[in-house]
């Protein structure tokens, strides 16, 4: 079954990951990966996932990545992954930008959040995006995020991240949220998960 990653522009550098279908209790012992149509800037194993930072490519083409792996128990895996290269460049926002936006609900539009509040918001943002990664909504953030970290993602993902962090901040401070914000957060999550689904897989229902 083919896997397709979220599209990137030639000028963007995205973080992608591939995880073999390991049996319970098994681990990733070794792997190889080759790329055609894009450049692997760096690669590493992170908790049984192969993590790549990818750059380059030509707009309106599809790059391919061929993975092979061997598990601790000797099981062998092989998979080809497709990466569409699109003309529109990714946009970036810092983790602080996202947190300041979400903290407006606490401090107001033109106020600077206290350092402790910003620290809490950054922690919530890290936790949120890490949990998304493992539930099919990976936006390509490089962890751990600090205030100056730039989150490069598709423009339509930005609103989803902000809306969902507002929910996290509201929960942290026991604040009410509007129906519109809750709806935007849910729709944004569904948008990201759907975008991350390979074309030959059926779309799921997310709650």
C-alpha positions as CSV (number, residue, x, y, z in Angstrom):
1,X,0.0,0.0,0.0
2,X,1.5,3.3,-1.1
3,X,2.0,6.1,1.4
4,X,1.9,9.8,0.4
5,X,3.3,12.6,2.5
6,X,1.9,16.1,2.8
7,X,3.0,18.2,-0.2
8,X,5.9,20.6,0.0
9,X,7.2,23.5,-2.1
10,X,10.8,23.4,-3.6
11,X,11.9,26.1,-1.3
12,X,10.5,24.6,1.9
13,X,12.3,22.2,4.3
14,X,9.8,19.8,5.9
15,X,10.1,17.1,8.6
16,X,8.7,13.8,7.6
17,X,8.7,10.4,9.3
18,X,8.2,6.7,8.3
19,X,7.5,3.9,10.8
20,X,7.5,0.3,9.8
21,X,4.6,-1.9,10.9
22,X,6.5,-3.5,13.8
23,X,5.0,-6.2,15.9
24,X,4.2,-5.5,19.5
25,X,7.5,-5.5,21.5
26,X,9.7,-5.4,18.4
27,X,12.0,-2.5,17.5
28,X,13.7,-1.0,14.5
29,X,17.2,-2.4,14.2
30,X,18.4,-0.8,10.9
31,X,17.1,0.9,7.8
32,X,18.1,2.4,4.5
33,X,16.4,5.1,2.5
34,X,17.0,6.5,-0.9
35,X,15.3,9.6,-2.5
36,X,14.5,10.6,-6.1
37,X,13.3,14.0,-6.9
38,X,14.1,15.7,-3.6
39,X,17.0,16.0,-1.2
40,X,17.3,14.3,2.3
41,X,19.1,17.0,4.4
42,X,19.3,14.8,7.5
43,X,18.0,11.5,8.8
44,X,17.7,9.8,12.2
45,X,15.8,7.1,14.1
46,X,13.4,8.5,16.7
47,X,11.5,5.9,18.8
48,X,11.3,3.3,15.9
49,X,10.4,6.0,13.3
50,X,12.8,7.1,10.6
51,X,12.8,10.9,10.6
52,X,13.9,12.9,7.6
53,X,14.3,16.6,6.9
54,X,13.6,17.1,3.2
55,X,14.4,20.0,0.8
56,X,14.4,20.7,-2.9
57,X,12.3,19.2,-5.6
58,X,10.7,20.5,-8.8
59,X,7.2,22.0,-8.8
60,X,4.5,19.8,-10.4
61,X,6.5,16.6,-9.9
62,X,6.4,13.8,-7.3
63,X,9.5,12.8,-5.3
64,X,9.8,9.2,-4.2
65,X,11.5,7.7,-1.1
66,X,12.3,4.0,-0.9
67,X,12.6,2.6,2.6
68,X,13.9,-0.8,3.7
69,X,14.2,-1.9,7.3
70,X,15.0,-4.8,9.6
71,X,13.5,-5.2,13.0
72,X,15.2,-6.5,16.2
73,X,13.4,-9.8,15.6
74,X,14.6,-10.1,12.1
75,X,11.5,-9.0,10.2
76,X,12.1,-7.2,7.0
77,X,10.1,-4.2,5.7
78,X,10.1,-2.3,2.4
79,X,7.9,0.6,1.3
80,X,7.9,3.4,-1.2
81,X,6.6,6.8,-0.1
82,X,5.5,9.6,-2.5
83,X,6.0,13.3,-1.9
84,X,4.1,15.8,-4.2
85,X,6.1,18.9,-4.9
86,X,3.9,22.0,-5.3
87,X,4.5,25.5,-6.5
88,X,3.2,27.4,-3.5
89,X,5.8,27.8,-0.8
90,X,5.1,26.8,2.8
91,X,4.5,29.6,5.3
92,X,6.1,29.8,8.7
93,X,5.1,31.1,12.0
94,X,7.1,31.0,15.3
95,X,5.9,29.0,18.3
96,X,5.7,32.4,20.1
97,X,3.4,33.8,17.4
98,X,1.0,30.9,17.9
99,X,1.1,31.1,21.7
100,X,0.6,34.9,21.8
101,X,-2.4,34.5,19.5
102,X,-3.9,31.9,21.8
103,X,-3.1,33.9,25.0
104,X,-5.1,36.8,23.7
105,X,-8.1,35.1,25.4
106,X,-6.3,35.6,28.7
107,X,-4.4,38.9,28.3
108,X,-6.2,40.7,25.5
109,X,-5.1,41.6,22.0
110,X,-2.4,44.2,22.7
111,X,-1.0,42.9,26.0
112,X,2.3,41.0,26.4
113,X,1.9,37.6,28.1
114,X,3.9,37.0,31.3
115,X,6.9,34.7,31.0
116,X,5.3,31.9,33.0
117,X,2.1,32.0,30.8
118,X,4.2,31.8,27.7
119,X,6.2,28.9,29.1
120,X,2.9,27.1,29.9
121,X,1.6,27.8,26.4
122,X,4.8,26.5,24.7
123,X,4.5,23.3,26.8
124,X,0.9,22.9,25.7
125,X,1.8,23.5,22.1
126,X,4.5,20.9,22.2
127,X,2.2,18.4,23.8
128,X,-0.6,19.1,21.4
129,X,1.5,18.8,18.2
130,X,3.3,15.7,19.4
131,X,-0.1,14.0,20.1
132,X,-1.3,15.1,16.6
133,X,1.8,13.5,15.1
134,X,0.9,10.1,16.4
135,X,-2.7,10.3,15.5
136,X,-2.3,11.1,11.8
137,X,-2.1,14.9,12.0
138,X,1.6,15.6,11.7
139,X,2.2,19.2,10.6
140,X,6.0,18.7,10.2
141,X,7.1,20.6,13.4
142,X,10.6,19.9,14.7
143,X,10.6,19.1,18.4
144,X,11.1,20.4,21.0
145,X,9.6,23.7,20.1
146,X,10.9,26.8,21.8
147,X,9.6,30.4,21.4
148,X,11.8,31.1,18.4
149,X,11.1,27.8,16.6
150,X,9.5,28.3,13.2
151,X,6.7,25.9,12.3
152,X,6.6,25.5,8.6
153,X,3.3,24.2,7.4
154,X,0.7,24.5,4.7
155,X,-1.1,27.9,5.0
156,X,-4.4,26.2,5.7
157,X,-3.0,24.4,8.7
158,X,-2.1,27.6,10.6
159,X,-5.6,28.4,11.6
160,X,-6.1,24.8,12.8
161,X,-3.1,25.0,15.1
162,X,-4.1,28.4,16.5
163,X,-7.7,27.3,17.1
164,X,-6.8,24.1,18.8
165,X,-4.2,25.9,21.0
166,X,-7.0,28.3,22.1
167,X,-8.9,25.2,23.4
168,X,-5.8,24.1,25.3
169,X,-5.3,27.5,26.8
170,X,-9.0,27.8,27.7
171,X,-8.7,24.4,29.5
172,X,-5.6,25.6,31.3
173,X,-7.3,28.7,32.6
174,X,-10.8,27.3,32.9
175,X,-12.1,29.8,30.4
176,X,-15.3,29.5,28.2
177,X,-14.9,29.0,24.5
178,X,-17.1,30.0,21.6
179,X,-18.9,27.6,19.4
180,X,-17.2,29.0,16.4
181,X,-13.7,28.5,17.9
182,X,-14.6,24.9,18.8
183,X,-15.9,24.2,15.3
184,X,-12.8,25.8,13.7
185,X,-10.6,23.6,15.8
186,X,-12.5,20.4,14.9
187,X,-12.6,21.2,11.2
188,X,-8.9,22.2,11.2
189,X,-8.0,18.9,12.8
190,X,-10.0,17.0,10.2
191,X,-8.4,19.0,7.4
192,X,-4.9,18.1,8.5
193,X,-5.7,14.4,9.0
194,X,-7.4,14.2,5.6
195,X,-4.4,15.9,3.9
196,X,-2.0,13.4,5.5
197,X,-4.0,10.4,4.3
198,X,-2.5,8.6,1.2
199,X,-4.6,8.9,-1.9
200,X,-5.3,5.1,-1.9
201,X,-6.7,5.0,1.6
202,X,-10.2,5.7,2.5
203,X,-10.8,8.9,4.4
204,X,-11.6,8.4,8.1
205,X,-14.0,10.0,10.5
206,X,-12.3,11.9,13.3
207,X,-13.9,12.9,16.6
